[in-house]
Amino acid sequence: MVLIALLYYQNEKKLYFDLAKTKMRNVVSNISSQIIFAHMSGNSLDMNQFLKTDLYQISFYDKNKKLLFGNLKDRDIDFSKNIIMQKENFILIDKSTYGHLDIYYIAIKENLFFNRLTSLQKEIVFLFFIIYFFISLIGFFLARLFLKPIKDERDRLNNFIKDTTHELNTPISAILMSSEDEENLTPKQVKRIKLAAQRISEVYKDLTFIFLENKQNLTVAKEFNLKKLIESQLKYFEALALKKRITINSELRDTFFTIDENDFIRLFNNILSNAIKYNKQKGTITILLENNTLTIKDSGIGIEKSKLKDIFNRYYRATDFSGGFGIGLNIVQNICEKYKIKIDINSELDIGSCFTLKF
C-alpha cells in the first residue's frame, strides 16, 4: 500500500509540474508577444501591469543579465538553464523577446506548484491512515469471524471435558461410597453400585461411538427382531426408572429390521435414557413399536421450539436440568442417517417430548 501511495504521489507530482510549467510558459509567452508588438509598433508599454498578479513573481533582464525591472527577489539566477528548481518553488527562464525594448531575459517564479505538492502530501498521508484504519478494522472483524468457530469449538471441548468429568465422578463416587463396607453390603448398596456401573458403561459406550465413528467400520448388520432387543434393554433401565418412580409402559409388536445390534442399542438407549433423565418424579414413558414405527413418549420437561433445530448438534445441550454432555442425540442422528431411519420429534415445555422413528 505504501508503494501504491508513492507511485500515486510521483504521478501526481509530475502532472502538477507539467501543468504549472505550461501555465507559466503561456503567461511569459503572452508578455513576450506584448513587448515585441509594442516595440515594433513604436507604442509605449506599461510594465507594471505584469507585476499585479499574486500567482507569480516576474523580472526582466538586459543582454548582460542585469535586472531592468521586476519583483523577483532572487539575485543569483543561472540564465544558462531553462528551469531552475529550488526547495519550495521553481523559476522559468524565457528568451523569446530577442532584445525588444532591450529585454533579453524574462524570469518568472511561482509558489503554487510546491504549495499543491505539500497539500497533496497531506492528502495522501491522511488517505493512507484512513485506508489503513479501515483495513485494520476489516482485518480485525474478519479475524474474529474466522477465529469464532475455533473459539466455539474450544469452548465446546472445554465444556465437554468438564461435563464428562462430572458424569464419571458421580457414579464413581457412588460406587466408592457404597462399597466402603464391602463385607456387609446391603441390597440397597448393591443396587446403587449396579446403577453407577451401568451409568459408567453408558458413558464409555457413547464416548467410544463418538471417537471411533470414523475408524474402521466393524459393524455387522443382520436382521433382528427389534421387539426382543427393546425388551432386553428395558430390563437394563428398570432400576434407573425406579429411582425416579417413573412408570414405563410398552406395547411392542414383532418388527424385523436389518441393523447392527450395538447400533440399535445405542440408538434406543440414548433416547430412553433422555426420557428418564429429563422426566419428572413419578412421570411416565410410553413405548410403542408397530407398523415399522418406534415411538418413545415421555412426560418430562420438554424442549423449547426454538431449540429443536439444534438438539442433534454435537455437544449442544438444550437445558441444564440434568447431567450430560450433549452427544446422545448426535449419536442417534448419526445412526439414523447410517441406516436411513426417519426420525421426528415433537416437544412442548412442561408437557413432554415424543420421538418417532420409522424403519
N, C-alpha and C positions, 0 to 999 in steps of 0.2 A: 504494500500500500504506500509506503514511503517512496519507493521508486516511481510509482504512478504519479504521486504528488510532485516529485522533482521534474519528471518529464512534462507534466502539465505546466509547471512554473516556467520551464525553459521555453516551451512553445509559446506561452502567453507573453513572455518577455520579448522574444523575437518579434512576435506580432505587433506589440505595442511600440517597439523600437522602430520597426519599418513604418508604422503608421505616423509616429511622431516625426521621423525624418522626412517623410513625404509631405507632411503639413508645413514643415519648416522650409523645404525646397519651394513649395508653392508660394509661401509668403515672400521669401527672398527673391524669387523669380518675378513676382509682381512689382516689388520695389525696384529691381534692376531695370525692368521694362519702363517704369515711370521716369527713372533717371535718364535713360538713353533717349526717350521721347522728348523730355524737357530740354536736354542739351541740343538735340538735332533740330528742334523747332524754335530754339532761342528763347524759350519761356523760363521764368523763374520757378523754383520748386521749394515748397515749404518742407524742410527735412524733419521738423518737429512732429509732423503728423505720423511718422513711422515709429515714434517713441511713446505713443499714447496707449499702447497695449500692455496689459499686465501679464500676458502669456509669455512674452519674450523680452530679452534684452538685446539691443541691436547697436552695433557701432560700425563706422565707415572709416576706411584707411586709404592713404595715398600709395603711390608705387614704391615708396621707401618703407611702407608698413607703419607709418606714423598715424596716430589717431587724428582724424579730422573732426569727427562729430559722433556722439552716441552716448549711451548709458551703460555700456558693458564695462564692468569693473575689472575684469581680468586684463592684466597688463602684459603678461608673458604668454603670447599666443604663437604657436608654431604654425606659420602660414603655409608650410610645405605639405600639411595634411588637409584633407577634406573634412574630416571629422575628428574632433578632439574629445576623448572620453575622460570624464572626471568622476569623482566619487558620487556626487549627487546630481549631476547633470551632464550634458554634452554640448559642444559648440560646433556649429556647422560653418565652414568657410566657403564663400561663394566668390567667383572671379569673373562673373558674366557681364560686368559693367564695362570692361575693357577701357578704362580710363575716362569715361564720360564724366563730366563735371569734376575731373581729377580724382575720381573714386575708382580704385583698383580692387579693393577687397571689401567685402561685407561679411561681418561676423555676427551670427545670431545664436543666442543661448536660450535654452528652455529648462524649466524645472518640472513640467507636468509628467514627463516620462518616468522620472525616478519617484515622484510622488505616487504615481499609479502603481509602480512596482512595489513600493512599500505597502500600499493598500492591498495589492494582490497577495503579497506575502502573508499579511494578517488574515486575509480571507481564506487562504489555503490552510494556514495553521488552525484557524477556527473550524473550518470544514473538516480537517483531519481529526480534530478532537471530537467533533460531533459524530463523524463516521465511526471512529474508534469506540466512542461511548455506546453507540447503538450495536456495533458488532460484539462488544463485550457483553452488553445486555442480552442480545440474542444468544450468544455463546453460553451465558450463564443459564438461561432458561432451557436451552437445548441440552446442556449437560445435566440439569436437574431432570429433564424429561427422559433422557436416556438412562440415567442412573436410578430413576424411580423404580423400574422393575427389579433391579438388583437389590435396592434397599428393601423393597417389599418382600422379595424372596428371602433376604437375610432375616427380616423381622419374622416372617412365617417360620423359618427354620429355628430361630431362637425360641419362638413360642412353642414350636413342635417339641423341641428338646425339653423345655420346661414342663409341658403337658405330659410328655412321655415319662419323665422322671416322677411326676405326681401320680400318674396312672399306675406305675410299677411300685411306687413307695407304699401306696395304700394297701394292696393285697399282701405285699411282703411283710409289712408291719403287722397285719392281721395274723399271718402265719406264725411269725415270731412270738407274738403275744399269746396266741392260743396254744403254742407248743412249749411254753416255759416249763410247765409241769408235765413232761411227756409220759410219765408213768401213770398219771391219773387223769387222762384226758376224758372229758365229759362228752356226751353225744353232741352237745351244743358247740363245743370247741372243735370237734371233728368236722362238724358241718361248716363252721367258719373257715377252717383250713381248706376244705374242699372247694368252697366258693372262691376263696382267694387264689387257689391254684388254677381254677377254671379261668378266672379273670386274667392271670398271667399268661395262660395258654392262648387266650383270645388275642391279647396284645402282641404276643410273639407271632401268631399266625398272620395278623394284619400287617405287621412290620415286614415279615418275610414276603408276603404277597406284594407289598408296595416296592420294596427294594430289589426284588428278584424278578419283577414282572417283565423286564426287558432282557433277561438272561435266556438261556436255552429253554425252550418250551418242552417241559417234561410231562405236561398234562395228557391224560389218556381219556378221550371221550368215548363213553359207552351209553347204551340205552338203559336208563334207570327208571324205576317207578318212584316218582317224586313223593308220593304219599308215604312210602316207607322211610325215605330219607328224612322227611319232615318229622315223622313220628319219633325217630331215633334222636333227633335234636331237641324235641320238646321235653324229653326226659332230662336232657342236659340243663335246660333252663328252669326246671321246676323249682329248684332251691332258690335261684335268683328271684323268680317271680314271687315266691312265698315270702321272701324277706320284706317286700313292699306290699304284701297281701293283695297281689294282683291276680285276677282270675283270667285264665287263658281258655277260651272256647274255640274248639276246632271242628270243622266239618270238611273231611278230606275224601276225595274220590280218586280212584286209580288214574294216574296221569303219567304217561311214558314220554320221556324226552332224552335226546342224546346230548350228554354233557359230562364233563369230568366231575367225579363225585366231590372232590375237595372244592372245586369252584362253586358248585351249587351250595355246599355247606357254608362257604364264605358269604355267598350272596344272601342266603336265608338268615344266617346267624347275625349278620350286621343289621339287617332290617329289624329282626325280632329283638335284638339287644337294645337298639334305639327305642323300640316301642316300650320296653321295660324301663330303661334308664330315664326317659323323658315322660313317663306316665305319672299319674298321681297315686297317692296312697289309696289302696282299695280300688284301684282302677280296673279296667277290663281290656282284654285284647281278643279280637276275633280273627281267626284264620280260616279262610275258605279256599279250597282247591277243587275246581271243577271246570269243565269245558276248556281245558288248557290254559286256565287263568288262575293265578295265585293272588289272593287279596289278604293283606295284613292291616287291620284297622285297630287303632288304639284310642283311648280316652285321655290322652296326655295334654301337654301344654300347647301343642300346635305350633305352627310356623307362620310368621308374617308373610303376606302375599308378596311384598317387595323383595323378600329374601329367598323365595322359592327358586329363582333362576340361578342362584349361586350355591345351593346346598350340595351340588355334586362336585364343586371345585375342591381340589386337594387342600387340606389344612384350613378350610373355611368352617367356621362354627357359627350357627345362626343364633345361639344363646349360650349363656354361661350357667344355665340352670343346673347342669351336672358335668361330671368329668368327661374327658375325651380329647382327641387332638385332630379331629376333622379329616380322617382318612376313610372312615367306614363307608360313607355313601359314595365316595370316589371309587372305592373298590367295587361297590355294587354297580356303578355305571360302567366301569371297565369290563366287568364280566358280562353285563347285558349287551354291550357292543360286540364283545367277542362271539357271543352265541346268537346275536340278532334277536334278543329278547326285548320286547317293547315295555318300557316302564313309565307309568304315570303316577303322579302324586297330587292328592287334594288335601288341603290342610286349612284349619281355622283356629285362630288363637283361643285358648282355654276350652276348646271342644275336642280337638284331636287331629290325627293325621291318618290318611289311608293310602297305602302303597298298592298299586295294581301291576302285576307282571303277566304279560301274555306270551306264552311259549309257542 
